[in-house]
Amino acid sequence: MYRLRLLGGVSLCGEDGRELDALLRQPKHLALLAYLCLPQPGAWHRRDSLVGIFWPETDQNKARSLLRSALHVLRGHLTNGAILNRGDTEVGVDPSMVSTDVTLMERELAAGCYARALAHYSGALLPGLYLADVEEFEKWLANERARVHGLARKSASLLADERERSGDIVGAIEGARRAAELDPDDEIAARRWIALLDRAGDRSQAFAVYDRFREHMAEE
């Protein structure tokens, strides 16, 4: 199975652990692969939509040819039928052959494994990836970044809830800290972190967090 890392950095490894550097050096092909793999491998994407997103200013026939060429490149890197067709109109990625950290995070969150879900979030989705003159892709990427970031915040908040209910104040503080750091503007998250620190008897750290939040909001 190929492992595609999209959070906090980008990497693509084969079953033998070897990284597929050549594909990662091709921004548009990497962007297309990421798009096909989100929200998760196994989703189907219409060719017409892909053409409109990645080659919006190109003649329709030429754009379809460019899509076929791009898919051919992906198939050259991802062997054994990882890129699938459904008829002549849809394209997808075989979920039994490609996994992503985004998918793993969502599965862990859905299963109630909040700490493991949070562990998958090592940073923003596809950091540094930019395609000039492909506005629809950039809009989609901004929305996906916000969605996945929201999943991380939810994981952190639910982790704090879970740990606090079980009496694990140290664990609850860690969850609250991650939730607050993932959204520095969230006063509710900051208040919760401060309250848990105070409850644990760490008033100096509680005051330090309060001061940092106050300074941050003043700067904002």
C-alpha positions as a printed Julia matrix, in Angstrom:
220×3 Matrix{Float64}:
   0.0    0.0     0.0
   1.15   3.53   -0.77
   1.2    5.95    2.16
   0.52   9.58    1.27
   1.3   12.16    3.92
  -0.52  15.45    3.41
  -0.37  17.09    6.86
   2.55  19.21    8.0
   4.54  18.16    4.95
   4.2   15.92    1.92
   5.64  12.48    1.36
   4.65   9.43   -0.64
   6.06   6.02    0.2
   5.58   2.65   -1.41
   5.04  -0.62    0.4
   8.8   -1.08    0.64
   9.16   2.29    2.4
  10.86   3.91   -0.59
   9.81   7.51   -1.19
   8.54   8.48   -4.63
  10.48  11.74   -4.91
   9.96  12.19   -8.64
   6.2   12.6    -8.31
   6.54  14.97   -5.35
   8.63  17.31   -7.5
   5.72  17.78   -9.94
   3.3   20.22   -8.19
   0.36  19.82  -10.56
   0.5   16.02  -10.56
   0.86  16.04   -6.77
  -2.12  18.4    -6.51
  -4.2   16.13   -8.74
  -3.31  13.07   -6.65
  -4.18  14.89   -3.43
  -7.49  16.02   -4.89
  -8.36  12.46   -5.92
  -7.49  11.21   -2.41
  -9.7   13.69   -0.57
 -11.89  13.57    1.35
 -10.63   9.99    1.22
  -9.37   7.43   -1.31
 -12.33   5.67   -2.86
 -14.29   8.84   -3.63
 -15.17   9.26   -7.3
 -14.47  12.49   -9.2
 -16.0   13.44  -12.52
 -13.55  14.09  -15.32
 -15.47  17.21  -16.34
 -14.98  18.64  -12.85
 -11.26  17.82  -12.83
 -10.81  19.53  -16.2
 -12.64  22.62  -14.96
 -10.56  22.81  -11.78
  -7.06  22.12  -13.1
  -7.23  23.51  -16.66
  -9.92  26.2   -16.47
  -8.61  28.42  -19.26
  -7.81  25.62  -21.69
  -9.86  24.47  -24.67
 -12.09  21.56  -23.62
 -10.53  18.98  -25.94
  -7.0   19.99  -25.03
  -7.9   20.05  -21.33
  -9.23  16.49  -21.54
  -6.01  15.45  -23.25
  -3.99  17.1   -20.47
  -6.04  15.25  -17.85
  -5.43  11.92  -19.6
  -1.73  12.71  -19.72
  -1.66  13.64  -16.02
  -3.47  10.44  -15.06
  -1.0    8.49  -17.18
   1.84  10.06  -15.19
   0.16   9.11  -11.89
  -0.32   5.54  -13.12
   3.35   5.45  -14.05
   4.32   6.24  -10.47
   1.51   4.34   -8.69
   1.54   0.91  -10.23
  -0.84  -2.04   -9.84
  -4.04  -0.17  -10.69
  -4.06   2.4    -7.9
  -5.79   4.95  -10.18
  -9.24   3.7   -11.15
 -11.82   4.58  -13.79
 -15.56   4.2   -13.45
 -16.77   4.19  -17.01
 -15.56   7.08  -19.14
 -16.7    9.83  -16.78
 -15.21   9.26  -13.32
 -11.77   8.75  -11.77
 -10.76   7.63   -8.28
  -8.04   6.09   -6.16
  -8.23   2.51   -4.91
  -8.54   2.79   -1.09
  -6.98  -0.65   -0.66
  -3.8    0.63   -2.32
  -3.43   4.22   -1.07
  -3.87   5.55    2.45
  -3.52   9.11    3.7
  -2.93  10.62    7.13
  -6.1   12.68    6.65
  -8.17   9.52    6.22
  -6.53   7.9     9.26
  -7.24  10.98   11.36
 -10.9   11.0    10.34
 -11.26   7.28   11.09
  -9.69   7.63   14.55
 -11.92  10.61   15.33
 -15.05   8.72   14.22
 -13.97   5.76   16.39
 -13.57   8.0    19.45
  -9.79   7.58   19.54
  -9.15  11.29   20.0
  -5.49  11.16   21.02
  -4.62   9.01   18.02
  -6.64  11.25   15.71
  -4.81  14.3    17.02
  -1.44  12.59   16.6
  -1.99  12.47   12.84
  -2.34  16.24   12.63
   1.26  17.41   12.32
   0.44  20.67   10.55
  -1.53  22.3     7.76
  -2.78  20.36    4.75
  -0.37  20.42    1.78
   1.82  23.2     3.19
   3.6   25.27    0.58
   1.7   23.84   -2.38
   0.57  26.55   -4.77
  -0.6   26.37   -8.38
  -0.51  29.65  -10.29
  -3.64  30.54  -12.27
  -5.64  27.6   -10.91
  -8.08  29.55   -8.78
 -10.65  26.8    -8.23
  -7.99  24.46   -6.89
  -6.72  27.16   -4.53
 -10.28  27.75   -3.26
 -10.78  24.01   -2.77
  -7.45  23.72   -0.95
  -8.31  26.61    1.39
 -11.63  24.94    2.24
  -9.99  21.56    2.82
  -7.31  23.1     5.02
 -10.02  24.73    7.14
 -12.03  21.49    7.3
  -9.1   19.33    8.38
  -7.89  21.96   10.84
 -11.39  21.94   12.32
 -11.2   18.16   12.73
  -7.95  18.57   14.66
  -9.52  21.19   16.95
 -12.5   18.91   17.52
 -10.2   16.0    18.35
  -8.3   18.11   20.89
 -11.48  19.41   22.53
 -13.02  15.94   22.76
  -9.75  14.57   24.13
  -9.86  17.18   26.9
 -13.49  16.22   27.64
 -12.67  12.52   27.77
  -9.63  12.94   30.01
 -11.41  15.33   32.36
 -14.34  12.93   32.8
 -11.93  10.12   33.66
 -10.15  12.27   36.25
  -6.96  12.55   34.2
  -6.35  16.26   34.7
  -2.87  16.15   33.18
  -4.3   14.55   30.04
  -7.16  17.05   30.02
  -4.68  19.92   30.22
  -2.77  18.53   27.25
  -5.96  18.28   25.18
  -7.02  21.79   26.18
  -3.55  23.11   25.34
  -3.68  21.63   21.85
  -7.19  22.98   21.29
  -6.12  26.49   22.35
  -2.93  26.41   20.3
  -4.81  25.24   17.21
  -7.04  28.32   17.48
  -5.2   31.11   19.3
  -8.23  33.43   18.91
 -10.64  31.08   20.7
 -11.32  32.62   24.11
 -13.39  29.64   25.26
 -10.49  27.25   24.56
  -8.04  29.55   26.36
 -10.35  29.85   29.37
 -10.67  26.09   29.59
  -6.91  25.58   29.49
  -6.46  28.21   32.21
  -9.21  26.68   34.38
  -7.71  23.19   34.14
  -4.26  24.5    35.04
  -5.77  26.27   38.06
  -7.62  23.1    39.04
  -4.34  21.2    38.9
  -2.79  23.76   41.23
  -0.48  25.25   38.61
  -1.56  28.86   39.06
   1.7   30.35   37.77
   1.25  28.58   34.45
  -2.43  29.54   34.4
  -1.46  33.2    34.76
   1.21  32.79   32.08
  -1.35  31.39   29.61
  -3.73  34.21   30.47
  -1.04  36.83   29.88
  -0.07  35.3    26.52
  -3.69  35.18   25.39
  -4.29  38.78   26.47
  -1.17  39.96   24.63
  -2.15  37.99   21.52
  -5.63  39.51   21.45
  -4.23  43.0    22.0
  -1.94  42.53   19.02
  -4.81  41.21   16.91
